[in-house]
Amino acid sequence: RENSSETILSSANRLLLHEGRLTLAESTRLLDVYLFLFDDFLLITKIKRSKKKSGGSDAGLLPVCPSLPPELQSLRREGGFCTVLDQPIPLDRLILKNVDPV
């Protein structure tokens, strides 16, 4: 039996509009996240860093996809990666508000 929810992330017509790093304020802590804004949803990923010391790591030997933006290439070379933080947020359900920086 085919599950229609399996194809939500693999649409051939989806466009990546913007991506980048952001600091998310979660109650009492700050969290480094990397956002992917597609034309139909927003995906928030958590940046995970390698816990190995840089001297003994072979992360520099891992192939890096040339189509990745420099920021993600650098993260990959350092042994870091992104994991999905929560389910994608459909843009038709997203509400944006300006927040006072204070």
Contacts in CASP RR format, 6 or more apart in sequence:
PFRMAT RR
TARGET T0000
AUTHOR 0000-0000-0000
METHOD contacts of the structure
MODEL  1
RENSSETILSSANRLLLHEGRLTLAESTRLLDVYLFLFDDFLLITKIKRS
KKKSGGSDAGLLPVCPSLPPELQSLRREGGFCTVLDQPIPLDRLILKNVD
PV
8 88 0 8 1.000
9 88 0 8 1.000
11 40 0 8 1.000
14 38 0 8 1.000
14 39 0 8 1.000
14 40 0 8 1.000
15 38 0 8 1.000
15 39 0 8 1.000
16 36 0 8 1.000
16 37 0 8 1.000
16 38 0 8 1.000
17 37 0 8 1.000
17 38 0 8 1.000
17 39 0 8 1.000
18 35 0 8 1.000
18 37 0 8 1.000
19 34 0 8 1.000
19 35 0 8 1.000
19 36 0 8 1.000
19 37 0 8 1.000
19 69 0 8 1.000
20 34 0 8 1.000
20 35 0 8 1.000
20 36 0 8 1.000
20 69 0 8 1.000
20 71 0 8 1.000
21 32 0 8 1.000
21 33 0 8 1.000
21 34 0 8 1.000
21 35 0 8 1.000
21 47 0 8 1.000
21 71 0 8 1.000
22 32 0 8 1.000
22 33 0 8 1.000
22 34 0 8 1.000
22 35 0 8 1.000
23 30 0 8 1.000
23 31 0 8 1.000
23 32 0 8 1.000
23 33 0 8 1.000
24 30 0 8 1.000
24 31 0 8 1.000
24 32 0 8 1.000
24 33 0 8 1.000
24 44 0 8 1.000
25 31 0 8 1.000
31 46 0 8 1.000
32 46 0 8 1.000
32 47 0 8 1.000
33 44 0 8 1.000
33 45 0 8 1.000
33 46 0 8 1.000
33 47 0 8 1.000
33 85 0 8 1.000
34 44 0 8 1.000
34 45 0 8 1.000
34 46 0 8 1.000
34 47 0 8 1.000
34 72 0 8 1.000
34 82 0 8 1.000
35 42 0 8 1.000
35 43 0 8 1.000
35 44 0 8 1.000
35 45 0 8 1.000
36 42 0 8 1.000
36 43 0 8 1.000
36 45 0 8 1.000
39 91 0 8 1.000
40 90 0 8 1.000
40 91 0 8 1.000
41 88 0 8 1.000
41 89 0 8 1.000
41 90 0 8 1.000
41 91 0 8 1.000
42 88 0 8 1.000
42 89 0 8 1.000
42 91 0 8 1.000
42 94 0 8 1.000
43 84 0 8 1.000
43 88 0 8 1.000
43 89 0 8 1.000
44 84 0 8 1.000
44 85 0 8 1.000
44 86 0 8 1.000
44 89 0 8 1.000
45 82 0 8 1.000
45 83 0 8 1.000
45 84 0 8 1.000
45 85 0 8 1.000
46 82 0 8 1.000
46 83 0 8 1.000
46 84 0 8 1.000
46 85 0 8 1.000
47 75 0 8 1.000
47 80 0 8 1.000
47 82 0 8 1.000
48 80 0 8 1.000
48 81 0 8 1.000
48 82 0 8 1.000
48 83 0 8 1.000
49 75 0 8 1.000
49 78 0 8 1.000
49 79 0 8 1.000
49 80 0 8 1.000
50 57 0 8 1.000
50 59 0 8 1.000
50 78 0 8 1.000
50 79 0 8 1.000
50 80 0 8 1.000
52 59 0 8 1.000
52 79 0 8 1.000
54 78 0 8 1.000
57 79 0 8 1.000
59 76 0 8 1.000
59 77 0 8 1.000
59 78 0 8 1.000
59 79 0 8 1.000
59 80 0 8 1.000
60 77 0 8 1.000
60 79 0 8 1.000
62 76 0 8 1.000
62 77 0 8 1.000
62 79 0 8 1.000
64 73 0 8 1.000
64 76 0 8 1.000
64 77 0 8 1.000
65 73 0 8 1.000
68 76 0 8 1.000
72 82 0 8 1.000
75 81 0 8 1.000
75 82 0 8 1.000
END
